[in-house]
Amino acid sequence: MNRRAVQSPRDVSPGPGFSPGRLAQIACLLEVTAQKPGNVHRFADFADLHLVEFLLSASAIAGPLDRARAEGVGPAVLGAIEATRRVVNTNTNLGMVLLLAPLAAVPEKTGLAEGIETVLAATTVDDAKLVYRAIRLAQPGGLGEVPDQDVTSEPTITLRAAMTLAAGRDSIARQYANGFREVLSEALPVLRESLQAGRPLETALVAAYLHILAHHPDSLIARKYGPAHASEVSRRAALLLNAGWPEREHARRLCGEFDAWLRQPDNRFNPGTTADLLTAALYAALREGTIQLPFSRSFADGA
């Protein structure tokens, strides 16, 4: 392992000399390139969603997210989705943007765990209105309708309050309610520990992804196919980890079988929300210096 790529967050200042928007771009590129079970990656497209669409989407978001500190979360989310829509016609990154915008709004000299609470507490009704517009523009699948503060109407409460109402059914909304607990207290430590153990970066990414998926049923799967299916996906992800992935050959073989099962038929069990949470954790890892740039290890040496 190239130890230059892994460092204690106490040893580095926040961010490796890149703007928040650029770090968000890099996080998106790392996430979509990694060979995660059930997702689009550099060796697997969906019939209706191609790797190139994710790459184009990542290219579009830096400017709006760079303005998050000055303009707020709502304008950053809407600006990033509008910029994405200028390069692709599909919903590739709404969940990512919803997570990355509050993280990008944390002041440069403030740690994410400390600063995210201040950012979330400061969100307004206007932020909620802009985010609702962004959601309608992105047109995510499987949203359904709710009796209070539905996304098809104009919100009357702050963005954090609106997200808190949805926290029980959506993992991204839950991050707004709990201060990004799954991102900063679960996925990020797994990334850090995997890299410190000498695993290649791609393997560390997949490890964090599987950890999230094993412990938190994927919201996208639950919305489209119901909580029982989402729980079954999580159960199978936990089996992989308990079987000794990635060290044991048997577990690596099970991982391939898990990937094939998620994709048949028509990639229906795509853990898309889990990938969004991983992207946010990658942003945090880049900002704190756990993943350092310039990158000097082949990303292909992965899972």
N, C-alpha and C positions, 0 to 999 in steps of 0.2 A: 504494500500500500504506500502510495506517495503521501507521507505525513503532511506535506505542505498543503494538501487539500482539506485537512481536518485540523481545527484548532479550537481550544476552549473559547466560548463566547466572552469570557472575562478578559481574554488576551487581545481582543481586537475592538476597535470602535465600530459603532453600528454602520454597516454598509461598506463594501470594498471600493468606494470611490465612484459608484454608479448612482444615478438618480433612481427614485422609487419606480418610475415607469419602466426604466431599462431593466431593473431587477425583476419586475413583474413579467416582462417579455421573456427573460431568460428562464424564469421559473416555468412559464407556460411551455417553452420549447423543451426543457428537460422532462417535464411531465409527459408530453405527448410522444416523445421519442422513445421512452422506456417501454419495454415489453411487459406490460401489465396485463394479467388475465382479463379477458373480456372487453378490453378497450381498443380503440384505434391506436396504432403505433407504427413505427417505421417499417414493419413487416406485415401489417394487417390493416386493411381499410374495411369499412362497411359498404354495402351496396349504395347507400344514400349519404355517406359521409366519408370524406377522403382526408388523409393526412395533410394534404396541401391546404385544405380549408382551415385546419387548425394553425398551420404555419402562417397563413395570411392573417388570420385573426390575431395571432400574437404580434405580428408586425404593426397592428393598428392601434394598440391600446396605450402605448407609452406616454404620448402627449397628454391625454385626459387624466391618466393616473398621476402624472407629474404635477398636475394642478390640484390634487386632492387636498394637500395641506392648506392651500390658499383659499380654495373654493368650497370645500366640503365634500362629504361622501356622495350625496345625491347628484350634484353636477358631474362628479368623476364617473359614477356608474353610467349615467345617461350618455355622457360624452364618449365613453369607451364602447358602449353598445352601438351608438350611432356610427362611430368610426369603423367598428366591425362590420356593420351592415353595408358600408361602402365597398367592402372587399369580398364579402361572402353573403349568400342568401339564406344560410342555415344558422341555427342556434348552436354555435360551437363553444361559447365561453361565458354565458350569462352567470352561471354559478361561480366560475373563477373570478369574474369581475366583481361580483357581489362580495366576495371574500377579500380580494386584493385591494379594493378601494379603501376600506377602513384601515388596513395595514399600511397602505401608502400614505394615509393622512397622519400617521403618527410622526411627531416632530423628529428631526434627524438625531438630536442628542438624547432622545428618550428611548428606552428599551421597549420592545413591543408588548411584553406582558404588562408593563406599567402603563404604557401610553394608550393601549387599545381601549381600556375602560373609559378614559377621558374622552376619546374620540366618539365612542358609542353613546355615552351619556349626553354628548353635545348635539346629537342628531335632532333634526327638527321635523315639523310637519311638511315643510317644503322639500326636505330631503326625501321624505316618504313619497311625495307626489312625483318627484323626478324618477325615483327608483321604480315606482309603479309604471310610469311611462316607458322606462327601459324594459321592464318585463313584458309589457304588451308588445313592444317593438320586437323583442327577441322571439316571442311566441314559443315558449318552452312547452314540451308535451306533458300531458297528464296532470295539469294543475287542478282541474275541477273547480268547484265553487264552494265558498264558505259564507256563513251568514253575516260575519262581522269583518269589515275592512277587506272585502274581496278585491282582488287586483283589477277587476273590471270597473271598479268605482274609484272615486277620489278619496284618499285616506283623510281621516280627521285627527289622527294621532301621530306621534313622532315615529321616525323610521325604526328606532329600536323597539318601541312599544308594539308597532305593527309586526315586526319580526318575532317578538316574544309570543304574540298570539299564535304564530305558525310554528313555534319551536317544537311542539309535540309531534308534528308530522313532517318536518323538513330539517335535515341536518345543517344546512347552510343558515337557515333562520335561527337555529339553536345557537350558532356561534355568536350571533348578535346578542342573544339573551345571556349566555354564560361566559362572555369574555374570551371567546375563541379557545375554549378548553381543549377540545379534541385536536385542534391544530397545534397549539403551543405546549400543551401538557402531555399529549399522547404521541401524535405523529412526529413532531420535531425531536423529542428524545429518542425515538426509535431510529430516526435518521442518524442522529448524532452517535448513538451507541453502535450502530452498524458500521459506520465509517471508522470509528475508533477501533473497532474489532478487525479492521483490515479488509472489509468487503469492498468490492468495486462500487462506484457510485450507482450504477444502474441497479445492482442487487440491493443496495440500501434503499433506493426508491421503491422497489417492489416490496421489500420487507415492511416499510412504513404503510404502503397501500394495503397489504394483506392484514396488517395489524388493525388499521381502521375498519376494514371490511369485516374482519372477524368479530369485532367488538360493537360495531354500530351498523345495523342493517341499512342498506343503501336506500336513500329516499327516492331516487328515480325509479328503481325497481319496485319499491312499495307503492308509489303512485300509479304506475302503469299496470302492475300485476298483483298487487295486494301484499300485505305484511307477511303472510305465510311464505310466499316465494322469496321475499327479501331475507327472511330469517333462515331459509334453507341455504341461500347463497352464503350468508355469514357462517353458518355451521360448517359448510365445506371449506371455507377459507381457514377457519380455526383448525380443522383437521389437518390441513397442509402444514400449518405452523407446528402443531403438536407432533406431526410425523417427522419433524426435523428439517423442514425446508429452511435454507437452501443447501445445507451440508450433506444431507443423505440422498443418495441416488433415487431411492424409492419415492421420497417426497418430491423430488424434481419431476419424476415421471407423473406423479399425481397432479402436479401443477399443470403439466401439459394437458392432462385429461380434464382438469377443472376449466382450463381455458376453452377447450373444445366444447364442453358442456354449456358454458355461458353463451357461446356463439350460435348454438343450434336451437331452433332455426332462426335465421334473420337477426342474429345478435341481440336477441330480445332481453337477455339478462345482462345488459351493459351497466356496470357499476359506475355510472357517470358522476354521481354526487361524491363518491369516494375519491375519484380522480380530482375533483375540484378541491376537496379538503387537502389532498396531497400537494396540489399546486400552491396553496397558501402556506403549507409547511415548508415547501422549497423556497418560497420567498423569504420566510423567516430565517432559514438556514443560510441563504445567501447574504442576507442583511447582517446577521450576527457573525459571519465569517466561518461557520461550520463547513460550508462549501465555499472555497476561495477561488477567486479569479485573478489572473488568467488560469484557465483550466488546463492541466498538464497531464491528464491520464486519459487513455482512450475510453470513451464512453461505451464502445463496443465490447469491452471486457466485462460484460454484465451477466445478468441472470440467464 
